[in-house]
């Protein structure tokens, strides 16, 4: 069983992790784990197994030959003769593990939001945090709401850190609240601000 070509450019500390059952005739039938750094033109052995190992075991093998290799391959090669039949070799949950600067995940920083009013507008503002790339604005008449598609208003690209809203200021039937969601480019991680609302101006929710 041979993998497709794997691009490990920029990856260091490469290791191979998998689970196996190796149940063969000891000394005659072998399970070979091999790697290639040239797309399969030649192969380098990492490990071999034989004998009766009938329960699943986890294996981790260091594979420094694959560090920073653009045309890496791995294969699991089984050799057997025609004498003495056993269960054979089962391999599952194969992983290649390594370290790379591109694997670093940067989490957004939650903005601390304040609210003021200016004329007929509500001014929502916060301090921009360096790693944040954008801020999503959410608005709801429900206090302490959870941001979602129904409450989404707009997206502001950092370092913009202020939003002016003129929807319903002073109307107790539309006593709005806001949340600012911080995002980082290239990451699915988000972080929500505190909730601010018109109640901070002494307005009351409609009964």
PEJO-V727100 format. One record per helix or strand of 2 or more residues. SS is the DSSP state (H for helix, E for strand). FROM is the first residue (numbers start at 1). LEN is the number of residues. If there is no record, write none. Layout:
BEGIN
ss = <SS;SS>
from = <FROM;FROM>
len = <LEN;LEN>
END
This chain:
BEGIN
ss = <E;E;E;E;H;E;E;H;E;E;E;H;E;E;H;E;E;E;H>
from = <12;30;44;52;64;72;88;101;113;121;134;149;152;162;172;177;190;196;198>
len = <12;7;6;11;3;8;12;3;6;6;7;3;6;4;3;7;3;2;4>
END
